[in-house]
Amino acid sequence: MQLKNTVTQSLEIEFPIIMAPMFLVSNEAMVTAAMDAGIMGCFPSLNYRKEGEFEKVLDNLNEYRAKTNSKGSYGINLIVQRTNPLYAKHLAAAVERKVPFYITSLGNPKETIEKAHSYGAKVYCDVTNLEHAKKCYDLGCDGFIAVGQGAGGHAGPYPQQLLVPTLRKHFPDTPVISAGGVAHGSGIVSMLALGAEGVSIGTLFIASTEGGVSQDYKQAMVDYGMEDIVMSDKISGTPCTIVNTPYAKKIGYKQNWLEKALSTNKRTKKYFKMLVQLRGMKRLESALQPATYKTLWVAGQSVEMIDEIRPCKEIVEKLKVETFETLDQLSKMAKNQVAKVEA
């Protein structure tokens, strides 16, 4: 099943879905499964922090892509702000290995765009509002990841019904990928109708057999619903959506007055944010251990739509079938309306 548009053509994939990069969740097995399914598989570079680990994964993916003549492709997510101590090293390794696709988050993407474009790679930038989008557009990004309400991780403040058409209105020559709240083919169709040329889906793939997290985390995606997702700035210093587990309730969702002061003071904010992010990463890592009560699980509101744990290939195929079924239903509805008018 293929659905062609400018995004699928430029990114060399068969279907306009990006498997969203998820901290500690995304892994090599998920990405290769995405490539086999004809979509874009992405992972955060920070999932690989040990010496030589990131480079090895990129080499493996390039070899896999070449050997299998994959229907899909792969990319990495770079945190481009100065608080990421591995940014420069990871960017250099990715450029050396000619990674085909980049998603940038939380910072100035100028250097990433320039170096990626030097060999023809594409760069899409996470944006939550027009201000950020304008900066990325002026730097020459190839597309936007429109992060809206309902997204997992660092969600945006605006609903996709507003954010996507607004970005299309102001930047009509730049593709928009909708990120947030999609876990069914009908959601894909609705985003395409709004003007998006694809969707980024993350939470649904947490509940995959290949996912690099504990079984408890995966099962939580089945057991919890949309009302169980809360926003917290305790994890990374930036508002982030998490499952409202007992441990999340215990530590609270908001930074205290001292943390807020340190994160906004010109002299301390860079180093304090690095400390908060490091502490948050360690908390999330410890939450992946089995039989722990310190359950901090990042997820989006689309947990509501998850009813079982499946292989990535089955998840993608189900999304494709649902998409075309929805398009067929809408086509029949349109024909019926035309027939009624003509009658």
N, C-alpha and C positions, 0 to 999 in steps of 0.2 A: 504494500500500500504506500503510495507516494502522494505528497501534496506539495507542489512546486510553487515557489515565488522567489522574489529577489534574495531573501535570506537563505533559502535552501541552496540556491545557485551559487551565491558568493561564499558560503561557508562549506559547500560541497557535502551536503547532507540530503537525505531523502524526505525527511519530515521535519517541520519547523518546531521541534522541541529541544530545549537545552536541559540536560540533566544538571540541575543547579549544583554548584560547588558547596559542599557542607563540611564544616570543620569537624574533624575526627570521624566523620561518617564516610565520605567519599574515598574510594580506594581504586586501585588498578583494576580489580575484577569488575567493579561497577562501570568503569569507563570503557573497558573493552566490550562489555555487554551492550552498552549504549551505542558504540560504534557498529557492532554487529546488527543492531536494530535500526540503523540508519538515522540516528539522531546525534546531537552533539553531547559528548560526555565531558564534564568538567570537574576539576578538583582544586581545592585551595593549595597553593604551594606550601603553606604552613602545616599541612598534614604530614609533611616530611621534613623533619628538623635535624635529624642525625647526619653526620658527615657522609656525603656521597649518596644518601638515600634518594633525594629528589632527582639527582642526575640519572640514577639507575632506572627510576620509574619512567622518566622521559625517554631514555634509550629503549626500554622495553616497549613503550607505546609506539614509538616510531617504527620499530622493527615489526610489531604486530600489524600496524597499519599498512606497511609495505608488503608483508607476506600474504595477508588475507585480502588485499584489495577491498578494504572495508567500505560499506555503504554509508558509514557515518564518519565522524571526525572527533577530535578531542581538543581540549583547551585547558588553560589554567586560570585560576583566580589569584590576582596579586593584591595584597593590601599595600597600597603605594604611599601611605603616610609615613613620616619619619619615625614613628614609634615601632615600626616593623624592622627589627635588626637584621633580618635575612633578605630584605627587599632587593638590595643591590646584587647580592650573590645569586639569588634565585632568578632575577631578571637576566643576568649575564649567562647563566646556564641555559635558560629557555631560549635566548637569542642564538646562542651557539648551536643549539639543537633544532633551531627553526620550528619552534612550536607554532602551529597554524592559527591559534585563536587565543585571545586574552580577554578576561573580564577584570576590570580594575575597580577597586573599592576604597573608600575612606581616604582620599588624598588627591594630589595633583598627578594626573596621568600623562603629563607631557613627555617625560623621558620614555615611558613604556610605549606610547604611540609612535614616537620617532624611531625607536629601535625596532619595533615590530614592523613598521612600514618599510624599513630598509631592505627587507627580504620578502615583502608581500603578505605578511600576516595581518589579520583583522583584529581590531580592538573595540570592544563594546564596554561602555562605562555604566556602572551602577549610578542611577540618579533617582532622587525622590522629589525633586521640584524643578521649576524652570531655571532658577539661578544656577544650580549645579549643571543642568543640561546645557545652558549657554556657554559655560566655561569649557566643558568637554567638547562641545560643537566647535568652538573657536580654535581648539587645539587639534582638530581634525579627526575626532573619533569616527569609527565606522558605523556605530549604532549605539542605542541606549538600552540598558536593562532597566525598565521602569518598575522600581520597587515600591509597591503600594501596600495598602492595608491588607492584613491577612497573611502577609509573607512570613516565612520562618526566619529567625535570626534578626538582622537589623531591618525591621519593617519600616515602610514609609508612612506618612500621615494622611495621604490622600487615597480615596477609592480609585480603583482602576477605571471605573466608568468616567472619571474626570481626568485622571493623570494621563492615560493613553491618548485620548483625543486631543488633549491640550498639547502634548509633545508633538503630535502629528500636525497640529495647526501651526505651531511656531517653527517646526523644523521638518517641513514636508519631504525633504530629500534624504532624511536620515531614518533608517529602519528602527522600529521600536519592538522590543521583546517585553511582554508583560510578565511580571514576576509577583506572584502572590495569590493564593486562594484557589488555584486550579488543581483538581484531582480527578477530572472526568472530561471526556471528549466534548461534552456540551459546553464546558468552560473554555476549552480551546476555541470552539466556534464563536463563542460570545466575544472573546478577546480579538479574534480576527475581524469580527463585525465592527468593533470599536476602532479598528485601524492598525492594530498590532500585526506584525508579520510573523509572530511566533510567540511561544510561551516558555518561561523558565519554571521548571517543576522540581521541587526539592523534597518536601516532607513525605510525599508519596513513596519516594525511593528509600527513605529510612527503613520502611517496612519491606525491605527486599532481602532475599536470602544471602545476597552478596555483601550487604551493608556491613561496614566495619565497626559495628557496635554490638553491645550485649543483647542477648535475647530479651531481657527485661525491657530495654529501650525500645526494641522493635515491637514488642507486645503492647507497650504503652501507646504506640501509634494506633493500635487497634482498639484499645480499651478506653482511651480518653476522647473527649469531644471538643467542639470549638469553644465551648464555654470554659474549658479547662486551660486555655492558653492565656497567659498574662504577659504584660510588658515589664521588663526589669532592666535597670541600668547598673545593677550590682555586679554583673558578669564581666563586662568589658568597658564600662564607663559610658557606652553608647546604648540607647534603648534597644533591647533585644527581647524577642518573644520566646518564652519558655513554657513548659508544662508546669502547672501549678501543683507540684508534688508537695508532700508534707515538709520536706527539707527546704524547698523553695519558700514556703510560708514561714519557716523558722528563721531563715536568714534575712527575710524581707526583700522588697523589690526596689527600694530607693537608696541612693547614697546618703549618708549622714551629712551634717553641715560641714564637718571638717573635710570629708572627701570631696564635697562640691567645691569648697574653697581651694583645695590643692589642685583640683582639675581645671580651674579657671584662672588661677594666678599665672602671670606671664613667666615667672621664674621657675615655677614648679610643675606646670601642667604637662610638659613633654615627658618628664621623668616619672611623674605620678601616673600618667596614663599608661606608660610602659609597665609600671608596677601592677596596676589594676588589670591590664590585659594578661600579664604573665600569671597573676593569681587566678584570674578567670579561666585561663587555659588549663591550669593545674586542677581546678575544681571540676571542669568538664571532663578531664581525663580520668580523674578518680571516680567520677559518676559512672564511667563505663565499666568499672570493675564489677564482677558478679557479687551478689550478696552484700551490697553496700546500701546503707540508708541515705547516703549523701547523693540523692538522685537529682541532678540538674540536667534536664534534657531540653535541648533547643528544638522547637517545632513550630509550624504555622497552623493557622486555624483549619486548614484542609484535613487535619486529623479526623474531622467529622466524617469524611468520605472514605476512610480506610477501614476495610472490614476483614482483611487477612494479609498474611505475609506471603509474598510471591517472588519468584525470580524476576530480575529486571526485564528480561525479554518478554515475559508474560505481561508485565505492567505496561510496557510500551505498546505491545500488540493490542491490548485491551483499550488503551487510549485511542489508538488508530481506528479500531472498529467503532467505538463510541462516537468519534468525530464524524466519520462518514455516515453513520446511522442518523446523527443529528442533522447533518446537511441534507440527507434524503428526506427526513421529516419536514424540515423547513421548506424544501422544494415542493413537497406535496401540499403543504399549507398554503404556499403562495399560489399554486395552481388552483386550489379550491377557492381562494379569495378572488382570483381573476374570473373564474367561472361564475361566481355569484354576482360579480359586478356586471359581467356581460349578459347574464340572465335578466 
